[in-house]
Amino acid sequence: MVRKALSVDEKKERLLSIFHTTKEVLNLKELEKHAGRAGIVTNTVKDVNAELVNDGIVDSDKIGASNFFWAFPSKAVLTHVNNIASLKEQIETTHASLEDAKRKGEELGGARVDPSLGEELRGTRVDCDERRAKLQRLAEEREREAALRADAEQLKRESEAALRADAEQLREREAALRADVEQLKENDPKELERVRAEVEGARERANLWTDNLWAIKAFMVKKQGLTGKEVDRMLGLKEDFDYV
């Protein structure tokens, strides 16, 4: 049976899955090995990966003579942070609309009939289609505000957890690479240089995520009104947390 050829989108999805599953910084040769096991034709990997890089989905950097690529699951963390800010603005707008709708509903609900119709009818609320429509909009605005708040909180939790996990993994990877350097001091100079370059790359990646954590902290202090110590506790940051 002839195997159906993968479309470009399917190849992109599988390549991205490789990055998310391995959570490693890979050069092209390593990526091609993983891609082959995932059913992607080797000679198409370079072009498909280049498209992912151009789309901003996969990050890349040249270290020494080699190009390295990575795409951690938390690639969208900073986007999530911006989404949180956007959701907060929507919540505030929705809240304002909610208060306006509530006020108009109360005004309409408080309308009274003509006093000339009789003392017994005074105080009767006007029951009309417009009033029912405004009350319905009021209920919908309340539901929308609650949903937006829930989305914002969920995005914040996911962003914080993903950042902590990726930063810790990069630090562990760097420690392992430094250990390899020590073991290779008496071995092949080319291999030693390759490992040193990878160590430097891992250090740069770790510092990049350190920058991201600082950005998250600054956002939460400025936009959420938290103190620095409160954010440190939420993100699990120790007093000696800093660049490597």
MARFIPA-616530 format. One record per residue: residue number from 1; x, y, z of N, C-alpha, C in turn; residue in three letters. Coordinates in steps of 0.1 Angstrom, whole numbers. Example, Ala and Ser with C-alpha at 12.3 -4.5 7.8 and 13.67 -1.06 7.14 Angstrom:
BEGIN
+-----+-------+-------+-------+-------+-------+-------+-------+-------+-------+------+
! pos !   n.u !   n.v !   n.w !  ca.u !  ca.v !  ca.w !   c.u !   c.v !   c.w ! code !
+-----+-------+-------+-------+-------+-------+-------+-------+-------+-------+------+
!   1 !   132 !   -57 !    78 !   123 !   -45 !    78 !   132 !   -33 !    78 !  ala !
!   2 !   128 !   -22 !    71 !   137 !   -11 !    71 !   129 !     0 !    79 !  ser !
+-----+-------+-------+-------+-------+-------+-------+-------+-------+-------+------+
//
This chain:
BEGIN
+-----+-------+-------+-------+-------+-------+-------+-------+-------+-------+------+
! pos !   n.u !   n.v !   n.w !  ca.u !  ca.v !  ca.w !   c.u !   c.v !   c.w ! code !
+-----+-------+-------+-------+-------+-------+-------+-------+-------+-------+------+
!   1 !     9 !   -12 !     0 !     0 !     0 !     0 !     9 !    13 !     0 !  met !
!   2 !     6 !    22 !    -9 !    14 !    34 !   -10 !    10 !    43 !     1 !  val !
!   3 !    21 !    48 !     8 !    18 !    58 !    19 !    15 !    71 !    13 !  arg !
!   4 !     4 !    77 !    19 !     0 !    91 !    14 !    11 !   101 !    18 !  lys !
!   5 !    14 !   109 !     8 !    24 !   120 !    11 !    18 !   130 !    21 !  ala !
!   6 !    27 !   135 !    30 !    23 !   145 !    39 !    22 !   159 !    33 !  leu !
!   7 !    12 !   166 !    36 !    11 !   180 !    32 !    21 !   189 !    39 !  ser !
!   8 !    23 !   201 !    34 !    32 !   210 !    41 !    28 !   213 !    55 !  val !
!   9 !    14 !   215 !    57 !     9 !   218 !    70 !    11 !   206 !    80 !  asp !
!  10 !    10 !   194 !    75 !    12 !   182 !    83 !    26 !   181 !    87 !  glu !
!  11 !    35 !   185 !    78 !    50 !   184 !    81 !    53 !   195 !    91 !  lys !
!  12 !    47 !   206 !    90 !    50 !   217 !   100 !    45 !   212 !   114 !  lys !
!  13 !    33 !   206 !   114 !    27 !   202 !   127 !    36 !   192 !   133 !  glu !
!  14 !    42 !   182 !   125 !    50 !   172 !   131 !    64 !   177 !   136 !  arg !
!  15 !    69 !   186 !   128 !    82 !   192 !   132 !    80 !   200 !   145 !  leu !
!  16 !    69 !   207 !   146 !    67 !   215 !   158 !    65 !   206 !   170 !  leu !
!  17 !    58 !   194 !   168 !    56 !   184 !   178 !    69 !   179 !   183 !  ser !
!  18 !    79 !   177 !   174 !    92 !   172 !   178 !    99 !   182 !   188 !  ile !
!  19 !    98 !   195 !   184 !   104 !   205 !   193 !    97 !   205 !   207 !  phe !
!  20 !    84 !   204 !   207 !    76 !   205 !   219 !    79 !   192 !   228 !  his !
!  21 !    80 !   181 !   221 !    82 !   168 !   228 !    96 !   167 !   234 !  thr !
!  22 !   106 !   170 !   226 !   120 !   169 !   231 !   124 !   180 !   240 !  thr !
!  23 !   118 !   192 !   237 !   122 !   204 !   245 !   137 !   206 !   245 !  lys !
!  24 !   143 !   204 !   233 !   158 !   206 !   232 !   161 !   216 !   221 !  glu !
!  25 !   173 !   221 !   222 !   178 !   229 !   211 !   185 !   220 !   201 !  val !
!  26 !   181 !   220 !   189 !   186 !   210 !   179 !   192 !   217 !   167 !  leu !
!  27 !   203 !   211 !   162 !   208 !   215 !   149 !   201 !   208 !   138 !  asn !
!  28 !   203 !   212 !   126 !   196 !   206 !   114 !   197 !   191 !   113 !  leu !
!  29 !   209 !   186 !   115 !   212 !   172 !   114 !   204 !   164 !   124 !  lys !
!  30 !   203 !   169 !   137 !   196 !   162 !   147 !   181 !   163 !   144 !  glu !
!  31 !   176 !   174 !   139 !   162 !   176 !   136 !   158 !   166 !   125 !  leu !
!  32 !   167 !   165 !   115 !   164 !   156 !   104 !   163 !   141 !   109 !  glu !
!  33 !   171 !   137 !   119 !   169 !   124 !   124 !   156 !   122 !   131 !  lys !
!  34 !   152 !   132 !   139 !   139 !   131 !   146 !   127 !   131 !   135 !  his !
!  35 !   129 !   139 !   125 !   119 !   140 !   115 !   117 !   127 !   107 !  ala !
!  36 !   128 !   121 !   104 !   128 !   108 !    97 !   119 !    98 !   105 !  gly !
!  37 !   121 !    97 !   118 !   113 !    88 !   126 !    98 !    92 !   126 !  arg !
!  38 !    96 !   105 !   124 !    82 !   110 !   124 !    75 !   109 !   110 !  ala !
!  39 !    82 !   103 !   101 !    76 !   101 !    88 !    78 !   113 !    78 !  gly !
!  40 !    87 !   122 !    81 !    90 !   133 !    72 !   102 !   130 !    63 !  ile !
!  41 !   101 !   132 !    50 !   112 !   130 !    41 !   123 !   139 !    45 !  val !
!  42 !   135 !   134 !    46 !   147 !   141 !    52 !   150 !   154 !    43 !  thr !
!  43 !   150 !   153 !    30 !   154 !   164 !    22 !   143 !   175 !    22 !  asn !
!  44 !   132 !   173 !    29 !   122 !   184 !    29 !   123 !   192 !    43 !  thr !
!  45 !   130 !   186 !    52 !   130 !   191 !    66 !   136 !   206 !    66 !  val !
!  46 !   146 !   208 !    59 !   153 !   221 !    59 !   143 !   232 !    55 !  lys !
!  47 !   136 !   230 !    44 !   127 !   240 !    39 !   115 !   242 !    48 !  asp !
!  48 !   109 !   231 !    53 !    97 !   232 !    62 !   101 !   239 !    75 !  val !
!  49 !   113 !   236 !    80 !   117 !   242 !    92 !   120 !   257 !    90 !  asn !
!  50 !   125 !   261 !    78 !   127 !   275 !    75 !   114 !   283 !    75 !  ala !
!  51 !   103 !   276 !    70 !    90 !   283 !    70 !    86 !   285 !    84 !  glu !
!  52 !    88 !   276 !    93 !    84 !   277 !   107 !    92 !   289 !   114 !  leu !
!  53 !   105 !   290 !   110 !   113 !   301 !   115 !   108 !   314 !   110 !  val !
!  54 !   105 !   315 !    97 !   100 !   327 !    91 !    87 !   331 !    97 !  asn !
!  55 !    78 !   322 !   101 !    65 !   325 !   107 !    66 !   329 !   121 !  asp !
!  56 !    79 !   328 !   127 !    81 !   331 !   141 !    76 !   320 !   151 !  gly !
!  57 !    74 !   308 !   146 !    69 !   297 !   154 !    81 !   290 !   160 !  ile !
!  58 !    92 !   289 !   153 !   104 !   283 !   157 !   115 !   294 !   158 !  val !
!  59 !   123 !   294 !   169 !   134 !   303 !   171 !   147 !   297 !   166 !  asp !
!  60 !   156 !   305 !   161 !   169 !   300 !   157 !   180 !   309 !   160 !  ser !
!  61 !   192 !   304 !   161 !   204 !   312 !   164 !   216 !   305 !   158 !  asp !
!  62 !   226 !   312 !   154 !   238 !   307 !   148 !   249 !   308 !   159 !  lys !
!  63 !   254 !   296 !   163 !   265 !   295 !   173 !   277 !   289 !   167 !  ile !
!  64 !   287 !   296 !   166 !   299 !   290 !   159 !   296 !   289 !   144 !  gly !
!  65 !   298 !   277 !   139 !   295 !   274 !   125 !   282 !   267 !   123 !  ala !
!  66 !   275 !   265 !   134 !   262 !   257 !   133 !   250 !   266 !   136 !  ser !
!  67 !   239 !   262 !   130 !   226 !   269 !   133 !   218 !   259 !   142 !  asn !
!  68 !   212 !   265 !   153 !   204 !   258 !   162 !   190 !   263 !   162 !  phe !
!  69 !   181 !   254 !   165 !   167 !   257 !   164 !   160 !   252 !   177 !  phe !
!  70 !   149 !   259 !   181 !   141 !   254 !   193 !   128 !   261 !   193 !  trp !
!  71 !   118 !   254 !   199 !   104 !   259 !   200 !    98 !   253 !   212 !  ala !
!  72 !   100 !   259 !   224 !    95 !   253 !   236 !    80 !   255 !   237 !  phe !
!  73 !    73 !   247 !   245 !    58 !   248 !   246 !    54 !   262 !   250 !  pro !
!  74 !    62 !   269 !   257 !    59 !   282 !   263 !    63 !   293 !   253 !  ser !
!  75 !    64 !   290 !   240 !    68 !   300 !   230 !    58 !   312 !   231 !  lys !
!  76 !    45 !   308 !   234 !    35 !   319 !   233 !    33 !   326 !   247 !  ala !
!  77 !    42 !   324 !   256 !    40 !   329 !   270 !    39 !   345 !   269 !  val !
!  78 !    48 !   351 !   262 !    47 !   366 !   262 !    34 !   371 !   255 !  leu !
!  79 !    30 !   363 !   245 !    18 !   366 !   238 !     6 !   365 !   248 !  thr !
!  80 !     7 !   354 !   257 !    -3 !   353 !   267 !    -3 !   364 !   277 !  his !
!  81 !     8 !   369 !   280 !     9 !   381 !   289 !     2 !   393 !   283 !  val !
!  82 !     4 !   395 !   270 !    -3 !   406 !   263 !   -18 !   403 !   262 !  asn !
!  83 !   -21 !   390 !   261 !   -35 !   387 !   260 !   -42 !   390 !   274 !  asn !
!  84 !   -34 !   387 !   285 !   -40 !   390 !   298 !   -43 !   405 !   299 !  ile !
!  85 !   -34 !   413 !   294 !   -36 !   428 !   295 !   -48 !   432 !   286 !  ala !
!  86 !   -49 !   425 !   275 !   -60 !   428 !   266 !   -73 !   424 !   272 !  ser !
!  87 !   -73 !   412 !   279 !   -85 !   407 !   285 !   -89 !   416 !   297 !  leu !
!  88 !   -79 !   422 !   304 !   -82 !   431 !   315 !   -89 !   443 !   310 !  lys !
!  89 !   -84 !   448 !   298 !   -91 !   460 !   292 !  -105 !   457 !   288 !  glu !
!  90 !  -107 !   445 !   283 !  -120 !   441 !   279 !  -130 !   440 !   291 !  gln !
!  91 !  -124 !   435 !   302 !  -132 !   433 !   314 !  -136 !   447 !   319 !  ile !
!  92 !  -127 !   457 !   319 !  -130 !   470 !   323 !  -141 !   476 !   314 !  glu !
!  93 !  -140 !   474 !   301 !  -149 !   480 !   291 !  -163 !   473 !   294 !  thr !
!  94 !  -163 !   460 !   295 !  -175 !   452 !   298 !  -182 !   457 !   311 !  thr !
!  95 !  -173 !   459 !   321 !  -179 !   464 !   334 !  -186 !   477 !   332 !  his !
!  96 !  -179 !   486 !   325 !  -185 !   499 !   322 !  -199 !   498 !   315 !  ala !
!  97 !  -199 !   489 !   305 !  -211 !   487 !   297 !  -222 !   481 !   306 !  ser !
!  98 !  -217 !   472 !   315 !  -226 !   465 !   325 !  -233 !   475 !   334 !  leu !
!  99 !  -225 !   484 !   339 !  -230 !   495 !   348 !  -240 !   504 !   341 !  glu !
! 100 !  -236 !   507 !   328 !  -245 !   516 !   320 !  -259 !   509 !   318 !  asp !
! 101 !  -258 !   496 !   314 !  -270 !   488 !   311 !  -278 !   487 !   324 !  ala !
! 102 !  -271 !   485 !   335 !  -279 !   483 !   348 !  -286 !   496 !   351 !  lys !
! 103 !  -279 !   508 !   349 !  -285 !   521 !   352 !  -297 !   523 !   343 !  arg !
! 104 !  -295 !   520 !   330 !  -307 !   522 !   321 !  -318 !   513 !   325 !  lys !
! 105 !  -315 !   501 !   329 !  -325 !   491 !   332 !  -333 !   496 !   344 !  gly !
! 106 !  -326 !   502 !   354 !  -332 !   507 !   366 !  -341 !   519 !   363 !  glu !
! 107 !  -336 !   528 !   354 !  -344 !   539 !   350 !  -357 !   535 !   343 !  glu !
! 108 !  -355 !   525 !   334 !  -367 !   520 !   327 !  -376 !   513 !   336 !  leu !
! 109 !  -370 !   505 !   345 !  -378 !   497 !   354 !  -386 !   505 !   364 !  gly !
! 110 !  -381 !   517 !   367 !  -387 !   526 !   377 !  -398 !   535 !   371 !  gly !
! 111 !  -400 !   534 !   358 !  -410 !   543 !   351 !  -424 !   539 !   356 !  ala !
! 112 !  -432 !   550 !   358 !  -445 !   547 !   363 !  -456 !   552 !   353 !  arg !
! 113 !  -468 !   547 !   355 !  -479 !   550 !   346 !  -484 !   564 !   350 !  val !
! 114 !  -493 !   569 !   341 !  -499 !   582 !   343 !  -507 !   581 !   356 !  asp !
! 115 !  -505 !   591 !   365 !  -512 !   591 !   378 !  -527 !   592 !   376 !  pro !
! 116 !  -531 !   598 !   365 !  -546 !   600 !   362 !  -553 !   587 !   361 !  ser !
! 117 !  -545 !   576 !   359 !  -552 !   563 !   357 !  -557 !   557 !   370 !  leu !
! 118 !  -553 !   563 !   381 !  -559 !   558 !   393 !  -548 !   556 !   404 !  gly !
! 119 !  -551 !   558 !   416 !  -541 !   556 !   427 !  -536 !   542 !   428 !  glu !
! 120 !  -545 !   532 !   425 !  -541 !   518 !   427 !  -531 !   514 !   416 !  glu !
! 121 !  -529 !   522 !   405 !  -520 !   518 !   395 !  -506 !   524 !   397 !  leu !
! 122 !  -505 !   534 !   406 !  -493 !   541 !   408 !  -482 !   532 !   412 !  arg !
! 123 !  -470 !   533 !   407 !  -459 !   525 !   411 !  -458 !   512 !   403 !  gly !
! 124 !  -467 !   510 !   394 !  -466 !   498 !   386 !  -455 !   499 !   375 !  thr !
! 125 !  -446 !   490 !   374 !  -435 !   490 !   364 !  -441 !   488 !   350 !  arg !
! 126 !  -434 !   495 !   341 !  -438 !   494 !   327 !  -431 !   481 !   322 !  val !
! 127 !  -439 !   472 !   317 !  -434 !   459 !   312 !  -435 !   460 !   297 !  asp !
! 128 !  -424 !   462 !   290 !  -423 !   463 !   276 !  -412 !   456 !   270 !  cys !
! 129 !  -412 !   454 !   257 !  -401 !   447 !   250 !  -387 !   453 !   252 !  asp !
! 130 !  -387 !   467 !   252 !  -374 !   474 !   254 !  -368 !   471 !   268 !  glu !
! 131 !  -376 !   470 !   278 !  -371 !   467 !   292 !  -366 !   453 !   292 !  arg !
! 132 !  -373 !   443 !   286 !  -369 !   430 !   286 !  -356 !   428 !   279 !  arg !
! 133 !  -354 !   435 !   268 !  -342 !   435 !   260 !  -330 !   440 !   267 !  ala !
! 134 !  -332 !   451 !   275 !  -321 !   457 !   282 !  -317 !   448 !   294 !  lys !
! 135 !  -327 !   441 !   300 !  -324 !   432 !   311 !  -316 !   420 !   306 !  leu !
! 136 !  -320 !   416 !   294 !  -313 !   404 !   288 !  -298 !   408 !   285 !  gln !
! 137 !  -296 !   421 !   279 !  -282 !   425 !   276 !  -274 !   426 !   289 !  arg !
! 138 !  -281 !   430 !   300 !  -274 !   432 !   313 !  -269 !   418 !   318 !  leu !
! 139 !  -278 !   408 !   316 !  -274 !   394 !   320 !  -262 !   389 !   312 !  ala !
! 140 !  -263 !   392 !   299 !  -252 !   388 !   290 !  -239 !   394 !   293 !  glu !
! 141 !  -239 !   407 !   296 !  -227 !   415 !   300 !  -221 !   409 !   312 !  glu !
! 142 !  -229 !   405 !   322 !  -224 !   399 !   334 !  -217 !   385 !   331 !  arg !
! 143 !  -223 !   377 !   323 !  -217 !   365 !   319 !  -204 !   367 !   312 !  glu !
! 144 !  -204 !   376 !   303 !  -191 !   379 !   295 !  -180 !   384 !   304 !  arg !
! 145 !  -183 !   392 !   313 !  -173 !   397 !   323 !  -167 !   386 !   331 !  glu !
! 146 !  -176 !   377 !   336 !  -171 !   366 !   344 !  -162 !   356 !   335 !  ala !
! 147 !  -166 !   354 !   323 !  -158 !   346 !   314 !  -144 !   352 !   311 !  ala !
! 148 !  -144 !   365 !   309 !  -132 !   372 !   306 !  -122 !   371 !   318 !  leu !
! 149 !  -128 !   373 !   330 !  -119 !   372 !   342 !  -113 !   358 !   343 !  arg !
! 150 !  -122 !   348 !   341 !  -117 !   334 !   342 !  -106 !   331 !   332 !  ala !
! 151 !  -108 !   336 !   319 !   -97 !   334 !   309 !   -84 !   341 !   313 !  asp !
! 152 !   -85 !   353 !   318 !   -73 !   360 !   322 !   -65 !   353 !   333 !  ala !
! 153 !   -73 !   348 !   343 !   -66 !   340 !   353 !   -60 !   327 !   348 !  glu !
! 154 !   -67 !   320 !   339 !   -61 !   308 !   334 !   -49 !   311 !   326 !  gln !
! 155 !   -49 !   321 !   317 !   -37 !   325 !   309 !   -25 !   328 !   318 !  leu !
! 156 !   -28 !   335 !   329 !   -17 !   339 !   338 !   -11 !   326 !   345 !  lys !
! 157 !   -19 !   317 !   349 !   -14 !   305 !   355 !    -6 !   297 !   345 !  arg !
! 158 !   -11 !   295 !   333 !    -4 !   287 !   323 !    10 !   294 !   319 !  glu !
! 159 !    10 !   307 !   318 !    22 !   314 !   314 !    33 !   312 !   325 !  ser !
! 160 !    29 !   314 !   338 !    38 !   313 !   349 !    44 !   299 !   349 !  glu !
! 161 !    35 !   289 !   348 !    40 !   275 !   349 !    49 !   271 !   338 !  ala !
! 162 !    46 !   275 !   326 !    54 !   272 !   314 !    68 !   279 !   315 !  ala !
! 163 !    68 !   291 !   319 !    81 !   299 !   320 !    90 !   292 !   331 !  leu !
! 164 !    84 !   288 !   342 !    93 !   282 !   352 !    98 !   269 !   348 !  arg !
! 165 !    90 !   261 !   341 !    94 !   247 !   336 !   105 !   249 !   326 !  ala !
! 166 !   104 !   257 !   316 !   114 !   259 !   306 !   127 !   265 !   311 !  asp !
! 167 !   126 !   275 !   320 !   138 !   281 !   325 !   146 !   270 !   333 !  ala !
! 168 !   139 !   262 !   341 !   146 !   252 !   349 !   152 !   241 !   340 !  glu !
! 169 !   145 !   238 !   329 !   151 !   227 !   320 !   163 !   233 !   313 !  gln !
! 170 !   163 !   245 !   309 !   175 !   251 !   303 !   187 !   251 !   313 !  leu !
! 171 !   184 !   254 !   325 !   195 !   255 !   335 !   201 !   240 !   337 !  arg !
! 172 !   192 !   231 !   337 !   197 !   217 !   339 !   205 !   212 !   327 !  glu !
! 173 !   200 !   216 !   315 !   208 !   213 !   303 !   221 !   219 !   303 !  arg !
! 174 !   222 !   232 !   307 !   235 !   239 !   307 !   245 !   232 !   317 !  glu !
! 175 !   240 !   227 !   329 !   248 !   221 !   338 !   253 !   208 !   333 !  ala !
! 176 !   245 !   200 !   325 !   249 !   188 !   319 !   260 !   190 !   309 !  ala !
! 177 !   258 !   201 !   301 !   268 !   204 !   290 !   281 !   208 !   296 !  leu !
! 178 !   281 !   215 !   307 !   293 !   219 !   314 !   301 !   207 !   319 !  arg !
! 179 !   293 !   197 !   324 !   300 !   185 !   329 !   306 !   178 !   317 !  ala !
! 180 !   300 !   178 !   305 !   306 !   171 !   293 !   319 !   178 !   289 !  asp !
! 181 !   319 !   191 !   291 !   331 !   199 !   287 !   343 !   194 !   296 !  val !
! 182 !   340 !   192 !   309 !   351 !   188 !   318 !   356 !   174 !   314 !  glu !
! 183 !   347 !   165 !   309 !   351 !   152 !   306 !   358 !   151 !   292 !  gln !
! 184 !   356 !   161 !   284 !   362 !   161 !   271 !   375 !   169 !   270 !  leu !
! 185 !   380 !   174 !   281 !   392 !   183 !   280 !   404 !   175 !   274 !  lys !
! 186 !   404 !   162 !   276 !   416 !   155 !   271 !   413 !   148 !   258 !  glu !
! 187 !   401 !   151 !   252 !   396 !   143 !   240 !   397 !   152 !   228 !  asn !
! 188 !   389 !   149 !   218 !   389 !   155 !   205 !   387 !   170 !   206 !  asp !
! 189 !   396 !   178 !   201 !   394 !   193 !   202 !   382 !   198 !   195 !  pro !
! 190 !   378 !   192 !   184 !   366 !   196 !   176 !   354 !   193 !   184 !  lys !
! 191 !   354 !   181 !   191 !   342 !   178 !   199 !   341 !   187 !   211 !  glu !
! 192 !   353 !   191 !   216 !   353 !   200 !   228 !   347 !   214 !   224 !  leu !
! 193 !   351 !   218 !   212 !   347 !   231 !   207 !   332 !   231 !   205 !  glu !
! 194 !   327 !   220 !   199 !   312 !   218 !   197 !   304 !   219 !   210 !  arg !
! 195 !   309 !   212 !   220 !   302 !   212 !   233 !   303 !   226 !   239 !  val !
! 196 !   315 !   232 !   238 !   316 !   246 !   244 !   306 !   255 !   237 !  arg !
! 197 !   304 !   254 !   224 !   295 !   262 !   217 !   281 !   259 !   221 !  ala !
! 198 !   278 !   247 !   224 !   264 !   243 !   228 !   262 !   248 !   243 !  glu !
! 199 !   272 !   248 !   251 !   271 !   253 !   264 !   268 !   268 !   264 !  val !
! 200 !   275 !   275 !   255 !   272 !   289 !   254 !   258 !   292 !   249 !  glu !
! 201 !   254 !   284 !   240 !   240 !   285 !   235 !   230 !   283 !   245 !  gly !
! 202 !   232 !   272 !   254 !   223 !   269 !   265 !   223 !   281 !   275 !  ala !
! 203 !   235 !   287 !   277 !   235 !   298 !   287 !   227 !   310 !   282 !  arg !
! 204 !   229 !   312 !   268 !   221 !   324 !   263 !   206 !   321 !   263 !  glu !
! 205 !   202 !   308 !   261 !   188 !   305 !   262 !   183 !   307 !   276 !  arg !
! 206 !   191 !   302 !   286 !   187 !   303 !   300 !   185 !   318 !   303 !  ala !
! 207 !   194 !   326 !   299 !   193 !   341 !   302 !   181 !   347 !   295 !  asn !
! 208 !   178 !   342 !   283 !   166 !   347 !   276 !   154 !   345 !   284 !  leu !
! 209 !   152 !   333 !   290 !   141 !   330 !   298 !   141 !   337 !   312 !  trp !
! 210 !   153 !   340 !   316 !   154 !   348 !   328 !   148 !   362 !   325 !  thr !
! 211 !   152 !   367 !   313 !   146 !   380 !   309 !   130 !   379 !   309 !  asp !
! 212 !   125 !   368 !   304 !   111 !   366 !   303 !   105 !   366 !   317 !  asn !
! 213 !   111 !   360 !   326 !   106 !   360 !   340 !   106 !   373 !   346 !  leu !
! 214 !   117 !   381 !   343 !   117 !   395 !   348 !   105 !   403 !   342 !  trp !
! 215 !   103 !   400 !   329 !    92 !   408 !   323 !    78 !   404 !   329 !  ala !
! 216 !    76 !   391 !   332 !    64 !   387 !   338 !    62 !   394 !   352 !  ile !
! 217 !    74 !   394 !   359 !    73 !   400 !   373 !    70 !   415 !   372 !  lys !
! 218 !    76 !   422 !   362 !    74 !   436 !   361 !    59 !   439 !   357 !  ala !
! 219 !    54 !   430 !   348 !    40 !   432 !   344 !    30 !   430 !   356 !  phe !
! 220 !    33 !   420 !   364 !    23 !   417 !   375 !    24 !   428 !   386 !  met !
! 221 !    36 !   434 !   388 !    38 !   444 !   397 !    31 !   457 !   393 !  val !
! 222 !    33 !   460 !   380 !    27 !   473 !   374 !    12 !   472 !   371 !  lys !
! 223 !     8 !   461 !   365 !    -6 !   459 !   361 !   -15 !   453 !   371 !  lys !
! 224 !   -10 !   444 !   379 !   -18 !   436 !   388 !   -18 !   442 !   403 !  gln !
! 225 !    -8 !   451 !   405 !    -7 !   458 !   418 !    -1 !   449 !   429 !  gly !
! 226 !     7 !   439 !   425 !    13 !   430 !   435 !    27 !   436 !   439 !  leu !
! 227 !    32 !   431 !   450 !    45 !   435 !   454 !    55 !   426 !   448 !  thr !
! 228 !    68 !   430 !   447 !    79 !   421 !   442 !    80 !   408 !   449 !  gly !
! 229 !    78 !   408 !   462 !    79 !   396 !   470 !    68 !   387 !   468 !  lys !
! 230 !    56 !   392 !   466 !    44 !   384 !   463 !    46 !   377 !   449 !  glu !
! 231 !    51 !   384 !   439 !    53 !   378 !   426 !    64 !   368 !   427 !  val !
! 232 !    75 !   370 !   435 !    85 !   360 !   437 !    80 !   347 !   442 !  asp !
! 233 !    70 !   348 !   452 !    64 !   336 !   457 !    56 !   329 !   447 !  arg !
! 234 !    48 !   337 !   439 !    40 !   331 !   429 !    48 !   323 !   418 !  met !
! 235 !    59 !   329 !   414 !    67 !   324 !   403 !    78 !   314 !   409 !  leu !
! 236 !    79 !   313 !   422 !    89 !   304 !   427 !   103 !   309 !   426 !  gly !
! 237 !   105 !   322 !   426 !   118 !   328 !   424 !   125 !   329 !   438 !  leu !
! 238 !   138 !   325 !   438 !   145 !   326 !   451 !   153 !   339 !   451 !  lys !
! 239 !   158 !   343 !   463 !   165 !   356 !   464 !   177 !   357 !   455 !  glu !
! 240 !   184 !   345 !   453 !   196 !   346 !   444 !   193 !   344 !   430 !  asp !
! 241 !   180 !   344 !   426 !   177 !   342 !   411 !   183 !   354 !   403 !  phe !
! 242 !   191 !   350 !   393 !   197 !   360 !   384 !   202 !   353 !   372 !  asp !
! 243 !   209 !   360 !   363 !   214 !   355 !   351 !   226 !   345 !   354 !  tyr !
! 244 !   228 !   335 !   345 !   238 !   326 !   347 !   251 !   330 !   340 !  val !
+-----+-------+-------+-------+-------+-------+-------+-------+-------+-------+------+
//
